[in-house]
Amino acid sequence: MSDQFKRAISLYSLTMIAIGSSIGSGIFKTPSEIATYLPSEGLMLSVWVMGAIIAVCGALTFASISSKFSKVGGFYVFIKEAFGELPAFLYGWSMLVVINTGSLAALSLVFTSYLGVFIEISENVQVIIAVFTIVALTIMNIVGVKLGSIFASIFTSTKLLGIFIVVVIGILFGVNEEIHLNNFNLPENTNNLSLISAFGLALIGVSFSYGGYQHATFVAGEVKDAARIVPKAMILGIFVVCLAYLTINIAYLRLLPISNIATSNSVASDAISVVWSIGGKFISFLIILSVLGTIGIYILTAPRIYFAMADDKLFFKKFAEIHPTYKTPFWAIIFQSLWTIFLLIFWKTFSNLITYVVFVDTAFFFLAALTYFWLLKEKTLAGSIGAIVFMGMCAFIVGNTLLEKPQQAGAGLLFLGVGCVFYLFFKKKSN
């Protein structure tokens, strides 16, 4: 089925997709939440370092798998080859109803909220603008994967430049001299959580921020020399993301005390405003570009999973149709965007959305990494250790979320249960 797509994505464009899928709104929103759970400099930075280790282990694991299975669909293909149709279907189903569409809804609301820095926008108007943004980027990605990948490259390059400027200003001109990186003590009664529980909850925001590089595997069937380029793009991408996140967090701490970070609603804007009077608007513009680029990438990549499922006769038949002119899975893209718009109109907020998105997403990260031991005949010791470390941390995040955030985790499990019913329906229909 991969041969139906144009192989138009280069190493540079795919690396930008891997980077741009990760660097969205997370690094500009989650540091405040993380500082609330871990209000000491050493702990705050340590959880970002832990997230980097997890992300690198994951990228290396999936790079090894994708070098052997470079087909359209990414994780769906890995899971189906190793464990069969039902788990693979549930992954694709969760991407449609929880992970990708939930992230798109949240990202589009972040985009419109930062527009409010420049023009006054009511909540209802924000939703309308978010809907039109989704529609516009949907049309762009239907017109062609080449246009979508160029869009991703331009916006990803722009926001990397912006992050670099924030890092330079923070590290060179930061006014906060009292950064205690050796302070790993958790103040007593902080959120009434133990250190392990607080660390686990902080990892939710960190995982959301680092996550996204796996989108490079979703479009493998549209990449030139995919077996070589897909692994290289993921590894290059995640190393750039790790470097950007660790340095920008140091910049935040150089500009603001950690207590201020914890109470800030827009940490990047507040931090840069300390030494640059119009920095608030500059960083808001940066975030607008960043989020807009990430929305475009998410609309581009995930429909390839729905296409793969429909091609296997396990999803709506229309999702397997390729546009005769533009050679893109246009019905899959359209339906994904319609569901995202539904979430925007009826939910209008993402206060608890990210927690259950990360819960479900991390569970399937674990399952996809497990395929390393099923699919690869030649496994290295380093590769096996990396996969085990990644799976262990995924299991910790999922388990801790079940204990500390049962409502959000329960909602994710409910969607998976509904997915089982739909699987039986599609299976019976195909038979």
PyMOL commands that set and color helices and strands:
alter all, ss='L'
color gray80, all
select helices_A, chain A and resi 2-4+11-22+26-37+41-66+75-83+85-115+123-143+145-173+190-192+195-210+215-218+220-222+226-255+258-263+267-273+279-301+303-311+317-320+330-347+353-370+372-375+381-404+406-430
alter helices_A, ss='H'
color red, helices_A
deselect
rebuild
show_as cartoon
